[in-house]
Structure formats: C-alpha cells, structure tokens
Amino acid sequence: MEVSEMDSKQSETPIHALPDLQVHSAIHIEARRGWQFIDLKELWRYRELAYFLCWRDIKVRYKQTVLGALWAIIQPFFSMVVFTIFFGRMAKVPSDGIPYPIFVYSGLLAWTYFSNALSASGNSLVGSSNLITKIYFPRLIIPGAAALAGLVDFGIASLVMAGLVFYYHFVPGSGILLFPYLVCFTFLLAMGAGLWLSALNVKYRDIRYAIPFLIQMGLFITPVIYPVSILPNKWQWILYLNPMAGLVENYRACILGQTSINWSVLAISNIITLIILLSGMFYFRRMEKTFADVV
C-alpha cells in the first residue's frame, strides 16, 4: 500500500520540474509550386558552393593530363582541319565566299562549347550522387556549374579564332559588340537543355547514352559545316527552329563582319532558348524532391 502511494505521488510530479530535454526537429524540404519555382536568394546564398563545383569540374577535366588546357584548342582545331579536308576540299561545300577553315571554325567555336556544356550538365547529377544524398543545397547549382565551367575552354579556343581572323585579314565590325550577348544565350541554351537531360538522366539512366547521339545529330542540323544559304529560302525556317542555328549564324556575322546581324533569326533563337530554359527549370524543380531517392 505504501509503495502504491509513493508511485502515485511520483506520477503527479509536474512537467516543469523535469530536467530540460533537447528536442531535435526535422526540416522538411519540398519544391515550390507555381511560377515561383526559382529562389534567387537561395542560389545567391550558395554561390560559394557553385564556385567550388565549377572549379572542381575544371580541375578534374585536366587532372593528370599531359597537354592540359591545350585540349580546349585541340578539339575544335583538328575538327576544323578534318572538316576542311573532307567537306571544304573534297565535297566542295560552299562557304558564302569565306575561306572554309575560318568559316567552319567560327561555327565550331560556339558548337564545341554548347556540346561540351550540354554533355557535362546532362550527366552532372548522376556524377554528383554522393553529394546529393548527403547534404541539402539547391540542386540547380550542379548542372549550372557544369555548363559554366565550359566557358574556360571557350575562352581559350577564342584565342585561336582571333589568330585566324588576323591571318585571313578579317576586320570585325560593330557587330562584335554582340559577342558577349551571344555567349550568354549559348550558355542559357546549354543550361536549359542540360536541366531537362540531367533530370531525365536521374530517372532513366539510358539518357546518358542518348546524349552523345543527340549532340552528333545536332551538329548536322546546325549550320556549322555548311551555310544556311545551301537550303532554299522556303525551307530555311525549319533550320531556324534549332536555336543553335541562329546563334551560329550570328556568331559568324559578329566575328567576321562579312554580313550584318540577322536580328529576326536572333529573336527566334532567343525566344526558343528562353522557352527551353524556363520549361527546363520548371521540370527540374518538380523532379528535384526525388533526386536523393533514386540517384
């Protein structure tokens, strides 16, 4: 009887008399809904991580290589040599009166960056699976950093372009001021397409095998090794549905100064680029909550 009374007294001990206990709360993270699917403030808070991932991609690319950054020049330069021999000399592909080597290199300059950035960003989430499953950060940073890292190679390859312009005695006109704008939209296009492919690649792993095929096919539907004028006027609009077609054509116009900027084509290219980018962001953010589970 005494024991039961003691137990009843202990059970009536007020809660405030108990020692303080640490309570750990769980943070639930979910993707935003609606059109506010991108938190720019959050991306800015993680800017140092974006810089780290970008610098990591640059170092990994040339780690334990003999030629190092020269590979940024070798790829477009030797592609120019091969295309010049087979398409310029043997197949006699026209080049609108421009020497074929500089004609094809001005297209390869943009296409090489776009294709490398697209491949890197498309495979970036799967390659960073260990990071995704351990800590939280905006996943958008991973494909963005992969696409941004390719600009270093683009800058190095541009030095060869400058040498070719000097060798063939071309004088860029005022259109050269548009060059940074074209580079920006080439990055945005690679980023937008990379968001689609990277998100799909997490769920469907055979996407990584489709990326090289898509890049190879894209080269032939982009006027890199041939001019747009090779097609009849009534069919050229089909080619311009590829946003890289308009960008490549205006790269040549602003670098070589032989033709004026095609503003209507550039506007079409920009609109399609923004559609790909915004839709890619929306789909990426929608699928982001599943990345850590399936990657």
C-alpha positions as CSV (number, residue, x, y, z in Angstrom):
1,M,0.0,0.0,0.0
2,E,2.8,2.4,0.8
3,V,4.5,1.6,-2.4
4,S,1.5,2.4,-4.5
5,E,1.0,5.7,-2.7
6,M,4.7,6.6,-3.5
7,D,4.2,5.7,-7.1
8,S,1.1,7.8,-7.3
9,K,3.0,10.8,-5.8
10,Q,5.8,10.4,-8.3
11,S,3.4,10.2,-11.2
12,E,2.0,13.5,-10.2
13,T,5.3,15.3,-10.5
14,P,4.7,18.5,-12.6
15,I,6.3,18.6,-16.0
16,H,8.2,21.9,-15.3
17,A,10.1,20.0,-12.5
18,L,11.6,17.6,-15.0
19,P,15.1,18.3,-16.4
20,D,15.4,20.2,-19.7
21,L,15.5,17.9,-22.7
22,Q,16.9,18.8,-26.1
23,V,14.3,18.4,-28.8
24,H,15.5,17.8,-32.3
25,S,13.1,19.0,-35.0
26,A,13.2,17.7,-38.6
27,I,13.2,20.1,-41.5
28,H,11.0,19.1,-44.4
29,I,12.1,20.4,-47.8
30,E,9.8,20.4,-50.8
31,A,9.9,22.0,-54.2
32,R,8.0,25.3,-54.6
33,R,4.8,25.2,-56.7
34,G,3.5,27.7,-59.2
35,W,5.7,30.1,-61.1
36,Q,7.9,30.9,-58.1
37,F,10.0,27.8,-58.7
38,I,13.4,29.5,-58.5
39,D,14.6,31.1,-55.3
40,L,17.3,33.6,-56.4
41,K,18.1,34.5,-52.8
42,E,18.8,30.9,-52.0
43,L,21.0,30.5,-55.1
44,W,22.9,33.6,-54.0
45,R,23.5,32.2,-50.6
46,Y,25.1,29.1,-52.1
47,R,27.2,31.0,-54.6
48,E,30.4,29.8,-52.9
49,L,29.3,26.2,-53.5
50,A,28.6,27.0,-57.1
51,Y,32.1,28.4,-57.4
52,F,33.6,25.3,-55.8
53,L,31.8,22.9,-58.1
54,C,32.7,24.9,-61.1
55,W,36.4,25.0,-60.2
56,R,36.2,21.3,-59.4
57,D,34.9,20.5,-62.8
58,I,37.7,22.5,-64.4
59,K,40.4,20.8,-62.4
60,V,39.0,17.3,-62.9
61,R,38.9,17.8,-66.6
62,Y,42.6,18.4,-66.9
63,K,43.8,16.4,-63.9
64,Q,46.7,14.0,-64.8
65,T,46.7,15.1,-68.5
66,V,49.9,15.7,-70.5
67,L,48.6,18.6,-72.6
68,G,46.3,20.2,-70.0
69,A,44.4,23.2,-71.2
70,L,45.7,22.7,-74.8
71,W,42.8,20.2,-75.2
72,A,40.5,23.2,-75.3
73,I,42.3,24.2,-78.6
74,I,43.0,20.7,-80.0
75,Q,39.4,19.6,-80.2
76,P,38.0,22.5,-82.3
77,F,41.2,23.0,-84.3
78,F,41.6,19.4,-85.5
79,S,37.9,19.2,-86.2
80,M,38.4,22.3,-88.4
81,V,41.2,20.5,-90.2
82,V,39.2,17.4,-90.8
83,F,36.1,19.2,-92.0
84,T,38.2,21.4,-94.2
85,I,39.8,18.4,-96.0
86,F,36.6,16.3,-96.4
87,F,33.9,19.0,-96.8
88,G,35.8,22.0,-98.0
89,R,38.3,20.4,-100.4
90,M,36.7,17.1,-101.4
91,A,33.0,17.7,-101.1
92,K,33.3,21.4,-102.2
93,V,30.8,22.5,-99.7
94,P,30.2,26.3,-100.2
95,S,31.0,28.8,-97.5
96,D,29.5,32.1,-98.8
97,G,32.8,33.3,-100.1
98,I,34.6,32.9,-96.8
99,P,37.7,30.8,-96.6
100,Y,36.4,27.4,-95.4
101,P,38.8,27.0,-92.4
102,I,37.7,30.2,-90.7
103,F,34.1,29.6,-91.8
104,V,33.9,26.2,-90.1
105,Y,36.0,27.3,-87.0
106,S,33.7,30.2,-86.3
107,G,30.8,27.7,-86.1
108,L,32.8,25.1,-84.2
109,L,33.7,27.7,-81.6
110,A,30.1,28.0,-80.5
111,W,29.1,24.4,-81.1
112,T,32.0,22.9,-79.2
113,Y,31.2,24.9,-76.1
114,F,27.5,24.1,-76.4
115,S,28.0,20.4,-76.9
116,N,30.6,20.0,-74.1
117,A,28.4,22.1,-71.7
118,L,25.3,20.0,-72.6
119,S,27.1,16.7,-72.1
120,A,28.6,17.9,-68.8
121,S,25.4,19.3,-67.4
122,G,23.3,16.3,-68.6
123,N,25.5,13.9,-66.7
124,S,26.2,16.2,-63.7
125,L,23.5,14.9,-61.3
126,V,24.4,11.3,-61.7
127,G,28.1,12.1,-61.3
128,S,27.4,14.0,-58.0
129,S,25.2,11.4,-56.4
130,N,27.3,11.2,-53.3
131,L,26.9,14.9,-52.7
132,I,23.2,14.9,-53.4
133,T,22.4,12.1,-50.9
134,K,24.3,13.7,-48.0
135,I,23.6,17.4,-47.8
136,Y,20.9,19.8,-48.9
137,F,21.6,22.6,-51.4
138,P,19.8,23.9,-54.5
139,R,20.4,21.1,-56.9
140,L,20.1,23.6,-59.8
141,I,23.7,24.6,-58.9
142,I,25.1,21.3,-60.2
143,P,24.2,21.5,-63.9
144,G,24.7,25.2,-63.8
145,A,28.2,24.9,-62.6
146,A,28.9,22.2,-65.2
147,A,27.7,24.4,-68.0
148,L,29.6,27.4,-66.6
149,A,32.9,25.6,-66.4
150,G,33.0,25.1,-70.1
151,L,33.4,28.9,-70.6
152,V,37.0,28.5,-69.7
153,D,37.6,26.2,-72.7
154,F,35.5,28.6,-74.8
155,G,37.8,31.5,-73.8
156,I,41.0,29.5,-74.7
157,A,39.5,28.4,-78.1
158,S,38.6,32.0,-78.8
159,L,42.3,32.8,-78.9
160,V,42.7,30.6,-82.0
161,M,39.7,32.3,-83.5
162,A,41.4,35.7,-83.0
163,G,44.5,34.3,-84.7
164,L,42.5,33.1,-87.7
165,V,40.8,36.5,-88.1
166,F,44.2,38.1,-88.2
167,Y,45.7,35.5,-90.6
168,Y,42.8,35.8,-93.1
169,H,42.7,39.7,-92.7
170,F,39.1,39.9,-91.5
171,V,38.1,43.1,-89.7
172,P,35.1,42.6,-87.3
173,G,32.7,45.5,-87.4
174,S,30.5,47.0,-84.7
175,G,28.6,43.7,-84.5
176,I,31.5,42.3,-82.4
177,L,29.9,44.1,-79.5
178,L,27.1,41.5,-79.7
179,F,29.6,38.7,-78.9
180,P,29.1,38.6,-75.1
181,Y,25.3,38.6,-75.7
182,L,25.6,35.5,-78.0
183,V,27.9,33.8,-75.4
184,C,25.3,34.4,-72.7
185,F,22.5,32.9,-74.7
186,T,24.6,30.0,-75.7
187,F,25.1,29.3,-72.0
188,L,21.4,29.7,-71.3
189,L,20.5,27.2,-74.1
190,A,23.1,24.7,-72.8
191,M,21.8,25.2,-69.3
192,G,18.1,24.8,-70.2
193,A,18.7,21.7,-72.3
194,G,21.1,20.4,-69.6
195,L,18.4,20.8,-67.0
196,W,16.0,18.6,-69.0
197,L,18.6,15.9,-69.7
198,S,20.1,15.9,-66.1
199,A,16.6,15.5,-64.5
200,L,15.7,12.8,-67.0
201,N,19.0,11.1,-66.6
202,V,18.4,10.5,-62.9
203,K,15.2,8.6,-63.6
204,Y,16.1,7.0,-66.9
205,R,19.8,6.0,-67.0
206,D,19.8,5.3,-70.7
207,I,19.7,9.1,-71.3
208,R,23.4,9.2,-70.8
209,Y,23.8,7.0,-73.9
210,A,21.4,9.2,-75.9
211,I,23.3,12.5,-75.1
212,P,26.2,11.8,-77.4
213,F,23.8,10.7,-80.2
214,L,21.8,13.9,-79.8
215,I,24.9,16.0,-79.9
216,Q,26.1,14.2,-83.1
217,M,22.7,14.7,-84.7
218,G,22.7,18.3,-83.6
219,L,25.9,19.1,-85.4
220,F,24.4,18.2,-88.8
221,I,21.2,20.2,-88.2
222,T,23.2,23.2,-87.2
223,P,25.0,25.3,-89.9
224,V,28.5,24.6,-88.7
225,I,30.0,22.9,-91.7
226,Y,27.6,24.4,-94.3
227,P,25.9,27.8,-94.7
228,V,22.2,28.4,-94.3
229,S,22.1,29.6,-97.9
230,I,22.6,26.0,-99.1
231,L,18.9,25.4,-98.4
232,P,16.1,27.0,-100.4
233,N,14.6,30.1,-98.8
234,K,11.3,28.5,-98.2
235,W,12.9,25.7,-96.1
236,Q,15.3,27.8,-94.1
237,W,12.7,28.5,-91.4
238,I,12.8,24.8,-90.5
239,L,16.5,25.1,-89.7
240,Y,16.0,28.1,-87.6
241,L,13.7,26.1,-85.2
242,N,17.0,24.9,-83.9
243,P,18.1,27.8,-81.7
244,M,21.8,27.0,-82.2
245,A,21.3,27.7,-85.9
246,G,20.5,31.3,-85.3
247,L,23.3,31.7,-82.8
248,V,26.0,30.1,-85.0
249,E,24.9,32.3,-88.0
250,N,25.2,35.5,-85.9
251,Y,28.5,34.3,-84.3
252,R,29.9,34.4,-87.9
253,A,28.3,37.8,-88.6
254,C,29.7,39.5,-85.5
255,I,33.2,37.9,-85.7
256,L,33.9,38.1,-89.4
257,G,31.9,41.2,-90.2
258,Q,31.1,39.9,-93.7
259,T,27.3,40.0,-93.2
260,S,25.0,42.0,-90.9
261,I,23.4,40.7,-87.8
262,N,20.2,38.8,-88.6
263,W,18.0,40.2,-85.9
264,S,14.8,38.3,-86.8
265,V,16.7,35.0,-86.7
266,L,18.4,36.0,-83.4
267,A,15.0,36.9,-81.9
268,I,13.6,33.5,-82.8
269,S,16.6,31.8,-81.4
270,N,16.3,33.8,-78.1
271,I,12.6,33.1,-77.7
272,I,13.1,29.3,-78.2
273,T,16.1,29.4,-75.8
274,L,14.1,31.1,-73.1
275,I,11.2,28.5,-73.6
276,I,13.7,25.6,-73.2
277,L,15.3,27.3,-70.2
278,L,12.1,28.1,-68.3
279,S,10.5,24.7,-69.0
280,G,13.7,23.0,-68.0
281,M,13.8,24.9,-64.7
282,F,10.2,24.0,-64.0
283,Y,10.6,20.3,-64.7
284,F,13.9,20.2,-62.8
285,R,12.4,21.8,-59.7
286,R,9.4,19.5,-60.0
287,M,11.6,16.4,-60.0
288,E,14.1,17.7,-57.5
289,K,12.5,16.2,-54.5
290,T,13.0,12.7,-55.9
291,F,16.7,13.0,-56.8
292,A,18.1,11.9,-53.4
293,D,15.9,8.8,-53.5
294,V,16.7,7.5,-57.0
295,V,20.1,8.9,-57.9
